[in-house]
């Protein structure tokens, strides 16, 4: 009797596993076919001279020649990588900071709060990537008269670098606002989950609003800021303002062996992107120790 029950239980577990794998299979197939295979095949092509002929794709091993062409022979690729890194260093923090400030304002008890939230998120829904591409190509996203503002000229006389950063931000200000939609939603969600009793306890202890913001709000919202920053970095990387993205696209459609060079471009670009993501993670990661870890460590030392 017991053996029958045990076998039946194992059979049910096996059927549940099969059912789970069946539901997972379409996604797994798509992941392997559309992500894993292209990833390794692109790496393979980056070491080959690829030519498109009437008989199909012909590949010839050339070692690191594509990487040498990208980094040493192409005078535009390395400056494009530097411009991309600077763009990420300027735009990503600005987008996250603006999103956080707007989320705090939209989380307050004000009239028409829901309407304002819809207004800030509406461009994400209405304006697709293709629409933004058209606006950028026509120059409609730029504010070209920033340099003529009197305050800007004062800032330029004080710090040319700061003035240049402000000019870069305003040149694509519409894109800056377009990218804030999803981060605002993430930040509002995080702010609403903060226990209000923490602020009440801090107020009883004599803490000011500014102190409560830095001691309560910022530490709790920091993990969301990390996710938002990584999301923004990746989103900026596949947008037309990224000069490397355009170079990769141009190389792909070059039938005279462009696929191999484009693959090398893509892997070098991915390496730089990984470095940027790693730096962002190191800056925004939670350095607080796990509760009880210090106590356990002391117990081990004294044993």
N, C-alpha and C positions, 0 to 999 in steps of 0.2 A: 504493500500500500504506500509506504513512504517513498519507495523507489519510483513508483508511478507518478506521485506528486512532484518529485524532484525533476523527473524527466519532462513532465508537462510544464513546469516552471521554466526550465531551460529552453524548451521549444517556444514558449511564448516570448521569452527574451530574444531568442534568435529571430523570430518573426518581426518583432518590434524593430530590431536592428536592420533587418532587410527593408522594412517599410521606410525607416529613416534614411537609409542609403538611397532608396529609390527616389525620395523627394530631393535628396541632395545631388543626385546624379546630373540633372540638367545644368545646375550652376557649376558643378565640378568640371563637366565637359567643356562648358564655355570658358571657365578659368584656365584650363589646360590648353585649349585650342586658341584662345584669343589673348592670353597673357603670358603663360609660361613658354609655349612654343615660340611666339614672336620674340620673346626676350632672349632665348638661347640662339635662335636663328639669326637675329640681328648681331649678336656677339660673334657668331660664325662669319657673317658677311663682312664685318669690320676688318677682318684679316685677309680679305680677298678682293680681287679686281672683278667687279660684277658687270657683265654686259648683257643687254637684252637683244636677242637675235630672233630670227623667224622660227628657230627650233626651240626657243625657250630661254631660260636663264643660264648663262655660262659663267662659271667662277674659276678664278685662277689665284692660287695662294701667293700673297705678296708680303706676308709678315706684318710688320708695324708701319708699312709705308703709308697707309691711310691716316694713321695717327700722326705721323711725321708731317704729312701734307696739311693736316688740320692745324697743328700747333706751330709748325716752322715755315711752311711755304705759303699758307694762306694768311695774308697780312690783315684780313678783316675778322678772322674767327676769334683770336685771343682778345682783341679790344671789345668784341661783342660779348664775350664771357665776362669781362670786367664790367661792362655797362650793365649786364644782367645782374651781377652781384650787387652793384651799387643801387640798381632799381629795387631789388628785394630789400636792401638795407634801409631804403627811404620809404617805399610804399607800404611794405608789410607792417612795420610799427605804426605808421600813420593810420592805416586802415583799422588796425586793432584798437588803437587809442581812441579814435573818433567813434568807433562802434561802442566801446565801453562807456564813453561819456554820454552818447545818445541813449544807450540802454539804461543808464542811471536816471536820466531825465524822463524817459518814457515809462520808467517803473514807479515814478512818483504819482501821488493821487491828484491828478489834474483833470480838468474837463476835456472831453473828446480824446482821452488817452488812446482808446482803441482805434479811432480814426487816424491819429498820428502814427500809430504802429503800422497800420495798413499803408499809409503814404510812403513810409520809409522802406517797406518791403515790396511795394508794388513794382518798382523798376526791375527787380529780380524776376518777377513773373512775366511782365509785359515785354521787356526788352531782352530778346534772346542774344546769344553770342553773335549771330550773323548780323543782327541789327547794329550791335556795338561796332562790329567790323566796318560796316558802311559808314557809321558816324565818324569813326577814326580816320577812314580813308578820305572823307570830305573835310576833315579838320574841325568838325562841329563840337568835339569834346574839349577843345583847347580854349583857354582864356589868354589871348595873345597880348592883351594890354596890361598885364601885370607889371612889367618893367616900367611903365609910365606912371604908376602910382607913387605919390610923394613919399608915403611911409616906406615903400619898398626901396626907394633910393636912399633913405636914411639907413635902413638895415644894411644895404649894400656897402655904404661907407663905413659902417661899423664892422661888418663881417661879410666878406664876399662869399664865403662858403655857405653861411646860413641863408643868404639871399638866393644863392643858386638852388639850395634845397627847396625853398619856398616856391621858386619859379618852376622847378620840376613838378612839384605837387599840383600847382595850379594849371600847368599845361595840360594835364589829364584829370581835371577835377571831377568831371562827370563820371569817369571810370572809378575814381576814388569813392564817390558816393554809391555807385552801382555795386561795388564789392562789399559795402557795409551791411547789406540787407540780411544775409544769413548770420554773420557774427552778432548782429544786434539781437536776433532771436535767441541765439545760444546764450548770450550774456543775460538777457532778461530771464530766461529759464533758470539760470544759475542764481540770479539775485532773488528770485521769488522763492527759492528753496532754502534761503538762509533763515534760520530760526530767529524771529523777532525778539525773543527773550534775551538773546545775547546782547542786543543793543540796549534793552531795558536795564540789564544788569550792569553794563558798562556805564550807562547814564547815572545809575544810582551810585556807582563808585567814583563819580565825578569826571568821567571821560567826556571830552568834547566830541562834536560830530566829526571833526578832522581826525582825531585820534581813533575813533571807532572805525572810520573808513580804512585807515592804514592797518589797524590791529585785527579787525574782524572781516571787513568786506574783501580787501585785497588778498589775504591768505586763502580765504575760502574760494574765491573766484579764480585763483591762480591756475588750477588744473584746466579750467575752461579756457583761460587765456592761452594756455599751451596748445590745446586742440585747435582753437581759432587761428592762432598764428601759423601752425603747420598747414591748416586748410588754406589759408590765404597765400602762403608761399607757393603751394602747389598750383593754386588757381592762377596766380600771376605768371607762373612758368609756362602755361599753355595759352597765353593771351598774346595778341599781336604786338603789344608794347614790348614784348621780349624779343630782342634782335636775333638771338640764337635760334629761336623757333622758326623764324622766317628763313634763315640760312639752311636749316635742316629740310624744310619743305622744298626750297629751290633745288637742293642737291638730290632729293628723292626723284624729282621729275626730270632730272638730267639723264637722258638715256645712254649717254656715253660714259658708262661706269659710275654713275652717281650714287647708286645704292650702297656700295661699299664705303664711300666717303661719308655718305649720310649716316650710315651705321656708326662710324667712328665719331662723327659729330654728336650723335645721340648718346653714346656711352660717356664721352667726355663731359657733355652737358649734364648727364645723370649723376656723374661723380661730383660735379660742382654743386648740383642741387642737394645731394646727400650731405655734403659738407655744410651747406647753409642750414639744412634741417637739423643737423647735429648741433650746430652752434646755438640755434634757437632752443633746442631741447635742453642743452646745458644751462642756458640762461634762465629758462622758465620752469625747469623741473622743480619738484617739491623736495627741498633739502631737509625737511623736518624728519627726525628719527621716528621709527615705528614705535607706538606706545608700548612700554614695557620692555623694549629691546635693551635699553641702557641698564635697567634693573637686572635683567637676566645675565647680561654681560658681567656685572659686578658680582653676582652670585657665583658665576663660573670662576672668576678670579680668586675669590676668597675660599673656594672649596679646597 
